[in-house]
């Protein structure tokens, strides 16, 4: 018996950010001005809207070139391999590239570390495109199944496109210890740890950043426009949207979330995210380092990459830390048992080390 299934790009359209990347490649448009590495910027970035609006015209220009056609065909070839479990088709990628993932909740120093790894490798981070270096791609998160959306398929599809971009962007670079390093800020890695582990290869290297939930929350609301006047949770940007999404995944109703105290909502999100780290497969990787937020710790870890990649006069940029420990004393009381609970879960599941004392410094 033979069954033939046909899926077209109507059901699985090419991602706008992949098209934008390919347009730069096929028309030799320099990648420049990438804002992802700016640690202190609090500005909302509307780049995604521009990329989406321009996608139809950009796709036409990409498909007018043989290089663009080959790249898109390659992404669908990899998607088929991922859908069918064709391990051999991605083995070459695993053997050629060494993925260095920086994972952690937003506002935990991941952008700084990712930027410094790129600098240690000789890149100008402002010329590394967002889609290559930063959070949004490949996609992963709580499972969604609704009209036009199956989030598991979306994860496979964006992974196939990401791997295609890796081959194009890094393919001719110099190997270190036999493989080409591929740094990535992978915030979404905690939602599907086993997925990223198996696709990127058993040798994938994970760095997990962790910060006290009170100072993480303060940094989040500062980025989003300040603590709401009524103290209630609200959604104004990506991070707050992820809080809402994750709590709804737990079964909370949206109206109840928006009626919650801002920190109560954030604290539940923080705890859940860190539970994912211990329960979705990341802990199976023995090459995982955990670093608590803090100036000296972040700078020392950044320096280690300079030494590792042959720069014995490391000069990483300063890691800016602002003391916020005198704010919201009631929040610290609420947070203490939650942080201790996460530490206990990490110990009990896979023996992952949670830097409790460092986190409790609350930088």
Secondary structure as GFF3:
##gff-version 3
##sequence-region A 1 363
A	DSSP	alpha_helix	16	26	.	.	.	ID=ss1
A	DSSP	alpha_helix	47	63	.	.	.	ID=ss2
A	DSSP	alpha_helix	66	84	.	.	.	ID=ss3
A	DSSP	alpha_helix	87	96	.	.	.	ID=ss4
A	DSSP	beta_strand	97	103	.	.	.	ID=ss5
A	DSSP	alpha_helix	110	120	.	.	.	ID=ss6
A	DSSP	three_ten_helix	125	127	.	.	.	ID=ss7
A	DSSP	alpha_helix	130	133	.	.	.	ID=ss8
A	DSSP	beta_strand	145	146	.	.	.	ID=ss9
A	DSSP	beta_strand	149	150	.	.	.	ID=ss10
A	DSSP	alpha_helix	151	170	.	.	.	ID=ss11
A	DSSP	beta_strand	180	185	.	.	.	ID=ss12
A	DSSP	three_ten_helix	187	192	.	.	.	ID=ss13
A	DSSP	alpha_helix	193	200	.	.	.	ID=ss14
A	DSSP	beta_strand	205	210	.	.	.	ID=ss15
A	DSSP	alpha_helix	213	223	.	.	.	ID=ss16
A	DSSP	alpha_helix	238	250	.	.	.	ID=ss17
A	DSSP	alpha_helix	254	257	.	.	.	ID=ss18
A	DSSP	alpha_helix	262	279	.	.	.	ID=ss19
A	DSSP	three_ten_helix	282	284	.	.	.	ID=ss20
A	DSSP	beta_strand	288	292	.	.	.	ID=ss21
A	DSSP	alpha_helix	295	308	.	.	.	ID=ss22
A	DSSP	alpha_helix	329	348	.	.	.	ID=ss23
A	DSSP	alpha_helix	356	359	.	.	.	ID=ss24
###
